[in-house]
Every structure is written in structure tokens, then in C-alpha cells.
């Protein structure tokens, strides 16, 4: 993602970008968007900083959910919104002097999915679920700190860096195997999912920059819930154990130094169904995340309706 092309600068021609191709970074930021458009617990919140490089900042956050309307009408709906920020630094030179141009690329994206549950077992606990996904996103560039260099720049790629924007849409789908095994003393949820969404830019503010990427993710997610023996809000308090593993095959594979992430989580769940509130369950889960050369912790909050 941080690779550079051949340097180009000629004295007396004004400032031009050196070795850092904006087009290449545009493909890279759409590859980052590929993490966001796939509903995925393991990459729903990522923050990576490496001050030893010229491109230290990557932040991603996602909020999403999905549900089946009912057993008798098994229409499945899902949605997710996400934000990410990527802070590449470019160098402009006129052959005799060079200046750093720090930028902030902010990405907003949303994904919706529509599917249908096809029962595999008679009790309808195990279903296979094909899903159609559509995504829409925007990448905007903010020079702010680097505006002092713009007036002297002649490279047309600067047009994008100076307040430019790049829109992207995504089309694709997923296939999910979902097992919901609920008993009085425990509840088990297991989902095995493969998702593929192709992202393509359109309608950008600069013709010098376009982009494309393909999000391909295989994910296994499992959750165990059981009573702790405590009670709150007139209902049992449950403990929660979670496992999630995602393997990335598409454009996002390897661009942040890993091609898989695993999450282990534990927490508590409150059942609010005995009272007249909008949500029926509230969960707080602490998760440990690890993968190739990366690890971290997070606190997640979730609600069931």
C-alpha cells in the first residue's frame, strides 16, 4: 500500500509529486474501504499507528447488524455504516527543494444486504442464507496542513489532494450457513460466511484519480450464552463467550501486514425484556484480537431488539 513509483521532478517546473503516486494510494484507500463494507466483527474497529513510516495513521470503525424477520417469513436484512481515516504523506519537489505534503483521507461507507433463509433441518435451527449486498462510499482528501505547497504545485494529481473526493459503489453478495441452537440453560449461535463485493469509483472531483478494489472475506463467528446465577432487571444475567476468525482474500489481504484476524471475547449480557424498553438485551464484551504481526484489545457494546 505504501509502495512508491519512479520519482519525477524537473528544476524550474514548480512542485511536482515525487515517487508517491496518488492513483496507487486511491486504490489502496479503496482496499481499506473493502474492510469496512463487509459486515465483520474482527475488523469492525481497527487503529494502527507506526511513527517509523511516513504514513502512520489508519483508523477504521464499523457499526452494523442483521436479523431475520420471522421463521414463517424468513427475509433477512442487514446493514452497516463505517468510517475510516488514512493519512498518507506525499513529497513535492521542483528539483532543488522538497516539501512534505501531509493529507487526511476520510472514508465513509454504508452497506445493505437482503437475503432469504432456506432451512436445512426440520426445526429450522440450521439455515443456508444467500445475501445480495450493495455498498456506497466516499473518500475525501483534506490538505489543510499542506496547503502552503498547493500554489506552487504543477502536478495535476494535486487536484485530488486539495479537497478532492472520490465516490465508490460496490455490488456483490454473500453465502452464510447459520445455526441457532437455543435452550433454556444455554444458547449457541454459529455463522460461517463468505462475502465478495467489488468496489468501483465513480464521479470523482478529479479525472486524474480513479480506483477499484474487491472485498473477499471468509468468516467464522460463534457465541455461547448461559446464565451466571445472578439476576438483574427481573431476568437472569448471562455470561457471553465469543470467537471470530476472518481470512481476507481480496484487495485488503496483506495491505495492513496481515491476511487474517482472530478475536476471542468474554462479557456479560442483561435481559431487559421484562420492562417496556426498546431493546431486549444489552451486551458488553471485552475482546482480544490477534493476527499476523498484530494484536490488540477492544470493548464492544451490542444490543438485541
C-alpha positions in Angstrom: 0.0 0.0 0.0 2.9 2.3 0.8 5.0 1.4 -2.3 6.1 4.3 -4.5 6.7 4.7 -8.2 9.5 6.3 -10.1 10.5 9.8 -8.9 9.9 12.6 -11.4 10.9 16.2 -11.0 12.5 18.8 -13.2 14.1 22.0 -11.9 12.2 25.2 -12.7 8.8 23.4 -13.4 7.3 24.1 -10.0 6.5 21.5 -7.4 5.6 18.0 -8.6 4.8 14.9 -6.6 7.8 12.7 -6.1 7.6 8.9 -6.1 4.2 8.8 -4.4 1.5 8.0 -6.9 -1.9 9.3 -5.9 -3.6 6.8 -8.2 -1.9 4.0 -6.3 -3.0 5.4 -3.0 -6.5 5.8 -4.3 -6.6 2.0 -5.0 -5.1 1.5 -1.5 -7.8 3.5 0.2 -10.5 1.6 -1.6 -8.8 -1.5 -0.4 -9.1 -0.1 3.1 -12.8 0.5 2.4 -13.0 -3.2 1.5 -12.6 -3.9 5.2 -15.5 -1.6 6.0 -18.1 -2.7 3.5 -18.1 -6.3 4.7 -20.0 -6.9 8.0 -17.3 -8.4 10.0 -16.7 -8.4 13.8 -13.0 -8.9 13.7 -12.2 -5.8 11.6 -15.1 -3.6 12.9 -12.7 -1.5 14.9 -9.0 -1.1 13.9 -6.5 1.6 14.8 -2.9 1.2 13.5 -0.1 3.7 14.1 3.5 3.4 13.0 5.5 6.5 13.6 8.6 4.9 11.9 6.9 5.4 8.5 5.7 8.4 6.5 2.2 7.0 6.5 1.4 6.4 10.2 -2.3 6.7 10.5 -5.0 4.1 9.8 -8.3 4.2 11.8 -11.4 2.1 11.0 -14.7 1.8 12.8 -17.9 -0.1 11.8 -21.4 -0.3 13.3 -23.8 -2.9 11.9 -26.3 -5.7 12.4 -28.7 -8.1 10.8 -31.8 -10.0 11.5 -34.4 -12.5 10.1 -38.0 -11.1 10.2 -39.5 -14.4 11.4 -39.4 -18.2 10.9 -42.6 -18.0 8.9 -41.3 -15.1 6.7 -37.5 -15.7 6.6 -36.5 -12.5 4.9 -33.0 -11.5 6.1 -31.9 -7.8 6.3 -28.6 -6.4 7.3 -26.8 -3.1 7.2 -23.6 -1.5 8.3 -22.1 2.0 8.3 -18.4 2.6 8.6 -15.8 5.4 8.9 -12.1 5.1 8.2 -9.2 7.6 8.0 -5.9 7.1 6.2 -3.1 9.7 6.5 -0.7 9.4 3.6 2.2 11.9 3.3 3.4 13.0 -0.1 6.6 14.7 -1.1 6.6 17.5 -3.7 9.8 18.8 -5.3 10.9 21.2 -8.1 14.3 19.6 -8.4 16.1 21.9 -6.0 13.8 21.8 -2.9 11.4 19.3 -1.4 8.4 19.8 0.8 6.2 17.2 2.7 2.5 17.4 2.0 0.6 15.6 4.8 -3.0 14.8 4.0 -6.0 13.2 5.6 -8.2 10.9 3.6 -11.6 10.3 5.3 -13.8 7.5 4.1 -17.5 7.0 4.8 -19.3 3.9 3.6 -22.6 2.1 4.0 -23.6 -1.5 3.1 -27.1 -3.1 2.9 -27.9 -6.7 2.4 -31.1 -8.6 1.5 -31.3 -12.4 1.8 -33.6 -15.3 2.4 -33.3 -18.2 4.8 -33.6 -21.7 3.4 -34.0 -24.3 6.3 -31.8 -27.3 6.2 -33.2 -29.1 9.2 -36.8 -29.7 10.2 -36.7 -27.5 13.3 -35.2 -24.6 11.2 -32.2 -24.2 13.5 -29.8 -24.6 10.6 -30.3 -22.5 7.5 -28.4 -21.5 4.4 -28.7 -17.9 3.6 -27.7 -16.3 0.2 -27.4 -12.5 0.5 -27.2 -9.7 -2.1 -25.1 -6.7 -1.0 -24.9 -3.2 -2.2 -22.4 -0.6 -0.9 -21.9 3.1 -1.3 -18.9 5.1 -0.1 -17.0 8.4 -0.4 -13.3 9.2 0.0 -12.5 12.9 0.6 -9.0 14.4 0.8 -8.0 17.2 3.1 -4.7 19.0 2.6 -5.2 21.5 5.4 -1.6 21.5 6.8 -0.1 21.1 3.3 -2.0 24.0 1.6 1.1 26.2 1.6 2.5 24.0 -1.2 -0.5 23.9 -3.5 0.0 27.3 -5.1 3.4 26.2 -6.4 2.4 22.8 -7.5 2.0 21.8 -11.1 1.3 18.1 -10.8 -2.4 17.5 -11.8 -2.7 14.9 -9.1 -2.7 17.7 -6.6 -6.3 18.5 -7.7 -7.4 15.4 -5.8 -5.2 16.1 -2.7 -6.6 19.7 -2.4 -10.1 19.0 -1.1 -10.9 16.3 -3.7 -13.3 13.5 -3.4 -13.8 10.0 -4.8 -17.1 8.2 -4.8 -17.4 4.4 -4.9 -20.2 1.8 -5.2 -20.0 -1.9 -4.6 -22.0 -4.8 -5.8 -21.7 -8.4 -4.6 -23.1 -10.9 -2.2 -22.5 -13.5 0.5 -23.4 -17.0 1.3 -24.0 -17.8 5.0 -24.6 -21.0 7.0 -26.3 -20.1 10.2 -27.0 -22.3 13.2 -29.2 -21.0 16.1 -29.5 -23.6 18.9 -31.4 -22.1 21.8 -32.2 -24.0 25.0 -33.3 -22.9 28.5 -29.9 -23.3 30.1 -27.7 -22.1 27.2 -27.8 -20.5 23.7 -25.4 -21.2 20.8 -25.0 -19.2 17.6 -22.6 -20.2 14.8 -22.2 -18.4 11.5 -20.0 -19.4 8.6 -19.9 -16.8 5.9 -18.2 -15.9 2.6 -18.6 -12.4 1.2 -17.4 -10.9 -2.1 -18.1 -7.2 -3.0 -16.4 -5.4 -5.9 -15.8 -1.7 -5.4 -15.6 0.8 -8.3 -15.1 4.5 -8.2 -17.4 7.0 -10.0 -18.0 10.7 -10.2 -14.8 11.9 -8.5 -13.8 15.5 -8.4 -10.5 14.8 -10.3 -10.2 12.9 -13.5 -6.6 12.1 -12.5 -7.7 9.7 -9.8 -9.9 6.6 -10.1 -9.9 3.4 -8.1 -11.2 -0.1 -7.7 -10.9 -2.9 -5.2 -12.5 -6.3 -4.4 -13.5 -7.3 -0.8 -13.4 -11.0 -0.3 -13.7 -12.3 3.2 -14.4 -15.8 4.8 -15.5 -15.5 8.4 -16.4 -18.0 11.2 -18.3 -16.5 14.2 -19.6 -18.3 17.2 -21.2 -17.2 20.5 -22.2 -19.1 23.7 -24.5 -17.6 26.3 -25.6 -19.1 29.6 -26.9 -17.8 33.0 -24.4 -16.8 35.6 -26.8 -17.5 38.5 -27.2 -13.7 39.1 -30.4 -11.7 38.4 -30.9 -8.1 37.3 -33.9 -6.3 35.9 -36.1 -9.4 36.9 -34.2 -11.6 34.5 -31.1 -13.8 34.6 -27.7 -12.2 33.9 -25.9 -14.2 31.2 -22.2 -14.6 30.6 -21.1 -14.5 26.9 -18.2 -16.2 25.2 -17.3 -15.3 21.6 -15.0 -16.5 18.9 -14.5 -14.9 15.5 -12.0 -15.7 12.7 -11.7 -13.8 9.4 -9.5 -14.6 6.5 -9.0 -11.9 3.8 -8.6 -13.0 0.2 -9.4 -9.8 -1.8 -7.7 -6.4 -2.2 -7.5 -5.9 1.5 -5.3 -9.1 2.0 -1.9 -8.1 3.3 -2.2 -4.3 2.9 -2.0 -3.8 6.6 0.5 -6.5 7.2 -1.9 -9.4 7.9 -4.3 -11.6 5.9 -6.3 -13.0 8.9 -7.6 -11.8 12.3 -8.9 -13.8 15.2 -11.0 -12.5 18.0 -11.6 -14.0 21.5 -14.2 -12.3 23.7 -15.9 -12.6 27.0 -18.6 -10.4 28.7 -22.0 -10.1 30.3 -25.5 -9.7 28.9 -28.5 -8.1 30.6 -32.0 -9.2 29.6 -34.3 -6.2 29.6 -37.4 -7.9 28.1 -39.3 -7.8 31.4 -39.5 -4.0 31.1 -41.0 -1.8 28.5 -37.8 -0.6 26.7 -36.8 -0.6 23.1 -34.1 -3.2 23.4 -34.5 -6.7 24.8 -30.8 -7.5 25.5 -27.7 -5.4 26.1 -24.2 -6.9 25.9 -20.7 -5.7 26.9 -17.8 -7.8 25.6 -14.1 -7.4 26.0 -12.2 -8.9 23.0 -8.6 -9.8 22.3 -7.7 -9.5 18.6 -4.6 -11.1 17.0 -3.2 -11.9 13.6 0.0 -11.8 11.5 2.3 -9.4 13.4 -0.7 -7.6 15.1 -2.6 -7.8 18.4 -4.8 -5.6 20.5 -7.9 -5.4 22.8 -11.3 -3.7 22.5 -14.5 -3.2 24.3 -17.7 -3.8 22.4 -21.3 -2.8 23.2 -24.2 -4.5 21.4 -28.0 -4.6 21.7 -30.7 -7.0 20.5 -34.1 -5.8 19.5 
